[in-house]
Structure formats: structure tokens, C-alpha cells
Amino acid sequence: MKALKNILQTVKSQSPILYGIGIFHFVLAVLCLLGWMVDDRMLAGINVWIKPLKFSISGGIYVITSGFLATLYPFSKRKRNIINNLISWPLALEIIIVVLQASRGVQSHYNQSNLFDGILFGVMGLLISIVVLTMVFYIVETIRLKMTVARPVQWGILLGWLVVLFGSWVGGQMIGQMAHNVGVADGGEGLPVINWSTIAGDLRVAHFFGLHGIQIIPLFAVMLTKKWKASKMAKNLVVILFGLLYASWIAFTFYQAKQGMPLVRL
């Protein structure tokens, strides 16, 4: 908890716009949870508030993560503010659209049933494209610059950005087929809350693990660096191996989904 508190304080002082947008996501998550408790409307087989709840939590975590990582690069204040704004406002607008569509009881993604819904879906695609470009920027800067962290941790951050970029590409695959399931229509039987299909392929599995690689891999690198008394080279190799294994797991879940197989069959 102390480490989390330090991260939040760092983001609040060094990346205030991302801190504010992150808190906004978490407030929306609480409101969506309340909506789930009092609103029994269903959409695509689940309560209408579950999807915006998941997006609010995941988006909030990503925003806070980005805000903290931005402080580890030797950026000028102006450069950091530009990249922070390019991340924060698109994600803020996207989650507003997701919550708005949920409140209307309609799909936010893949919804082209009328002009208004089609425009909102197109706007969401544009907003996420901006965020994806910031991921590419961070990959280049992580390779090019010396960060204020140990080398194994920098390797973990680089691999995290590469994995999250792949996770975003999987999201593009879902947009390309206008659905997240493979083999059946969206909205069938799924795991509780997360609703990943239990009867067919579901690209959301690889998408989820990909998007959260930017937290998981760097955290592994930090813990390894602190706990393991070994040479820097050994730590670098272990972090790289972990990152490759994690990426392989995502590649497997993507392949599995494309073959029409669920992660867990019930």
C-alpha cells in the first residue's frame, strides 16, 4: 500500500492531468458499480453496466501507470505535458462515450445501427488511435534514452510497451471483424463478470493480457531487481525471458481464439 501511495503522489505532483483523469475513471467505476446494483437491464447477455465498469477500472489503471512512467524519462516539462494530454483526454472522452451508451442501453463498440451510434463508434476508434501512437512514441524513447531506473527495469518497461502495443493491435482485430467472439455471435455464454466466451474463441482474452503487460512486466522487473542478488546481466536476461514468456502466453491466447476455442470451456 505504501508503494501505491507513493506512485499516486508522484503522478499527482508530476503528471496532474493524468492523475485527474485516472481519478475520474475510478469515480465512474463506482457509479457503474452502483448502476449494476440498481439497474437490471441486460445487453449482450450481461448487465449494461458491467462493460463500462471494466473499462473504467482498466482505463484508470492505464492512465495512472502512464502518468508514473512518464516521470521516469528525462523529458522536459513541456514534452511530458504534451504526451500526457495526448493520453488523458482521448481516454477520458472514450470512457464518457462507453458510459453514455451503457446508460442508453446500447452497445458502444461495433454499433452502427444508426448514424449517431456509428459516429460515436468512429470517434472512439480515432481516440484510441491517438493513444496507440503514444505507445509507439514510448517504445522509441525507451530504446533511445537512459531512464532513471535500473537497466533490468528499463528492459521490463520496454517489453511492457511492446506487449501493450500488441494488445492494442488485437483490439484492432476485433474492430476489423466487428465482434470479439470467433465462431459464434457476441453475447453467448461467458465467464462471470468478464464474460469471456466459454463456448467459442474470444479475442478479449489476448487483448486483456496485452493491455496489462505494461503493469505486469515492469513490476516483475522491479521485484526481481530488489529481491535477487545477482549480476545486472543475469537480471536483464531473466526480465527479458519473463517478457518473452508473457508475450508467448498472449500469442497463444490469440491463436486459440482465432481457432474458435475458448480459454475455459464450460
C-alpha positions in Angstrom: 0.0 0.0 0.0 2.9 2.3 0.7 4.3 1.8 -2.8 0.9 2.5 -4.3 0.5 5.7 -2.2 4.0 6.8 -3.4 3.0 6.2 -7.0 -0.2 8.2 -6.7 1.6 11.1 -5.0 4.2 11.1 -7.8 1.6 11.1 -10.5 -0.4 13.8 -8.7 2.6 16.1 -8.5 4.4 15.4 -11.8 1.6 14.4 -14.1 -1.5 16.1 -12.6 -3.6 15.8 -15.7 -3.2 12.0 -15.8 -3.9 11.9 -12.1 -7.2 13.8 -12.5 -8.3 11.6 -15.4 -7.3 8.5 -13.6 -9.4 9.5 -10.5 -12.3 10.4 -12.9 -12.2 6.8 -14.3 -12.3 5.4 -10.8 -15.3 7.6 -9.8 -17.1 6.4 -12.9 -16.3 2.8 -11.9 -18.0 3.4 -8.5 -21.0 4.9 -10.3 -21.1 1.9 -12.7 -21.0 -0.5 -9.8 -24.0 1.3 -8.2 -25.7 1.2 -11.6 -25.2 -2.6 -11.8 -26.8 -3.0 -8.3 -30.0 -1.0 -9.1 -30.4 -1.4 -12.9 -31.4 -4.9 -14.2 -31.2 -4.1 -17.9 -29.3 -6.7 -19.9 -27.2 -6.2 -23.1 -25.4 -8.9 -25.0 -26.0 -11.4 -22.2 -24.7 -9.2 -19.3 -25.9 -6.2 -17.2 -25.5 -3.0 -19.2 -23.1 -1.5 -16.5 -20.6 -4.3 -16.5 -18.7 -3.2 -19.6 -18.3 0.4 -18.6 -17.3 -0.8 -15.1 -14.5 -2.9 -16.6 -13.4 -0.1 -19.0 -13.4 2.4 -16.1 -11.1 0.3 -13.9 -8.8 -0.8 -16.7 -8.6 2.7 -18.2 -7.9 4.2 -14.8 -5.1 1.8 -14.1 -3.5 2.5 -17.5 -3.8 6.3 -17.1 -2.1 6.2 -13.6 0.6 3.8 -15.0 1.3 6.2 -17.9 1.5 9.1 -15.5 4.0 7.4 -13.3 6.2 6.0 -16.2 6.3 9.5 -17.7 8.3 10.7 -14.7 11.0 8.1 -15.3 12.0 9.6 -18.6 14.4 12.6 -19.0 11.6 14.6 -20.6 11.3 18.4 -20.3 8.1 19.5 -18.5 6.7 20.7 -21.8 7.3 17.4 -23.6 5.8 15.4 -20.7 2.7 17.6 -20.6 2.2 17.2 -24.4 2.3 13.4 -24.2 0.2 13.3 -21.0 -2.5 15.3 -22.7 -2.4 13.0 -25.8 -3.1 10.1 -23.4 -5.5 11.6 -20.9 -8.1 13.4 -23.0 -8.7 10.7 -25.6 -9.2 8.1 -22.8 -11.5 10.5 -20.9 -13.7 11.0 -24.0 -13.7 7.3 -24.8 -14.9 6.3 -21.3 -17.6 9.0 -21.4 -18.9 7.5 -24.7 -18.8 4.0 -23.2 -20.8 5.1 -20.1 -23.2 7.2 -22.2 -24.0 4.3 -24.5 -24.5 2.0 -21.5 -26.9 4.4 -19.9 -28.9 4.3 -23.2 -28.9 0.5 -23.1 -27.0 0.1 -26.4 -23.6 -1.2 -27.5 -20.7 1.3 -27.6 -18.5 -0.9 -29.7 -19.3 -2.3 -33.2 -22.6 -0.4 -33.1 -23.6 1.0 -36.5 -27.3 0.6 -36.1 -27.9 4.3 -36.8 -25.9 7.5 -37.7 -25.5 8.7 -34.1 -24.2 5.3 -32.8 -22.0 4.9 -35.9 -20.4 8.3 -35.4 -19.7 7.6 -31.7 -18.0 4.3 -32.6 -15.9 6.0 -35.2 -14.9 8.7 -32.8 -13.8 6.0 -30.3 -11.6 4.5 -32.9 -10.0 7.8 -33.6 -9.4 8.5 -29.9 -7.8 5.1 -29.3 -5.6 5.6 -32.4 -4.1 8.6 -30.8 -3.3 6.6 -27.6 -1.7 3.9 -29.7 0.6 6.4 -31.3 1.8 7.4 -27.8 2.7 3.8 -27.2 4.9 3.8 -30.3 6.4 7.0 -29.1 7.2 5.5 -25.7 8.8 2.4 -27.3 11.1 4.6 -29.3 12.0 6.7 -26.3 12.6 3.7 -24.1 15.1 2.4 -26.6 16.7 5.8 -27.3 17.0 7.3 -23.8 18.5 6.3 -20.5 15.7 6.2 -17.9 16.1 6.9 -14.2 15.7 3.3 -13.3 17.9 0.2 -13.2 18.7 -1.3 -16.6 16.6 -4.5 -15.9 13.6 -2.3 -15.1 14.1 -0.4 -18.3 14.1 -3.6 -20.2 10.8 -4.5 -18.4 9.3 -1.2 -19.3 10.3 -1.6 -23.0 8.8 -5.1 -23.1 5.7 -3.8 -21.4 5.2 -1.2 -24.0 5.7 -3.7 -26.8 3.2 -6.1 -25.3 0.6 -3.4 -24.7 1.0 -2.3 -28.4 0.3 -5.9 -29.4 -2.7 -5.9 -27.1 -4.0 -2.8 -28.9 -3.4 -4.5 -32.2 -5.7 -7.3 -31.0 -8.3 -4.7 -30.3 -7.9 -3.6 -33.9 -8.6 -7.2 -35.0 -11.9 -7.1 -33.1 -12.8 -3.9 -34.8 -11.9 -5.4 -38.2 -14.4 -8.3 -37.6 -16.9 -6.1 -35.8 -17.0 -8.6 -32.9 -14.9 -10.1 -30.2 -16.1 -13.7 -30.5 -14.8 -16.1 -33.1 -17.2 -18.9 -34.2 -20.4 -17.6 -32.5 -22.1 -14.3 -32.3 -21.2 -12.0 -29.4 -23.4 -12.2 -26.3 -23.3 -16.0 -25.7 -22.3 -17.9 -22.6 -19.3 -16.5 -20.8 -17.3 -16.4 -17.6 -18.9 -14.4 -14.7 -18.4 -10.7 -14.9 -15.6 -10.6 -17.5 -17.9 -12.6 -19.9 -15.2 -14.2 -21.9 -16.8 -16.8 -24.1 -16.9 -20.4 -22.7 -18.1 -21.9 -26.0 -16.0 -20.2 -28.7 -13.0 -18.1 -29.3 -12.8 -14.7 -27.6 -10.2 -12.1 -28.7 -10.8 -10.1 -25.5 -8.5 -12.6 -23.6 -5.4 -11.7 -25.5 -6.5 -8.0 -25.6 -6.8 -8.0 -21.8 -3.4 -9.6 -21.0 -1.8 -7.5 -23.7 -3.1 -4.2 -22.2 -2.0 -5.1 -18.7 1.5 -6.2 -19.7 2.7 -2.6 -19.1 2.0 -3.2 -15.4 2.9 -6.8 -15.0 6.3 -7.0 -16.7 7.8 -3.8 -15.2 6.5 -4.9 -11.7 8.2 -8.2 -12.2 11.4 -6.4 -13.1 11.2 -4.1 -10.1 10.7 -7.0 -7.7 13.5 -9.0 -9.3 15.9 -6.1 -9.1 15.1 -5.5 -5.4 15.0 -9.1 -4.2 17.5 -11.0 -6.3 21.2 -10.6 -5.6 22.7 -11.3 -9.0 24.6 -9.5 -11.7 23.0 -6.9 -13.9 23.4 -9.2 -16.9 21.6 -12.0 -15.2 18.8 -9.8 -14.1 18.5 -8.4 -17.7 18.3 -11.9 -19.1 15.6 -13.1 -16.6 13.5 -10.0 -17.2 13.7 -10.5 -21.0 12.9 -14.2 -20.6 9.8 -13.3 -18.5 8.7 -10.7 -21.0 9.1 -13.2 -23.9 7.1 -15.9 -21.9 4.4 -13.4 -21.1 4.2 -12.4 -24.8 4.1 -16.0 -25.8 1.1 -16.5 -23.5 -0.7 -13.7 -25.2 0.2 -15.0 -28.6 -1.2 -18.4 -27.5 -4.5 -16.9 -26.3 -4.8 -15.0 -29.6 -4.2 -18.1 -31.7 -6.6 -20.1 -29.5 -9.3 -17.5 -30.0 -8.7 -17.3 -33.8 -9.2 -21.1 -33.9 -12.6 -20.7 -32.2 -11.5 -22.2 -28.9 -12.4 -20.6 -25.6 -9.8 -20.0 -22.9 -12.0 -22.1 -20.5 -14.7 -24.4 -21.8 -17.7 -24.8 -19.5 
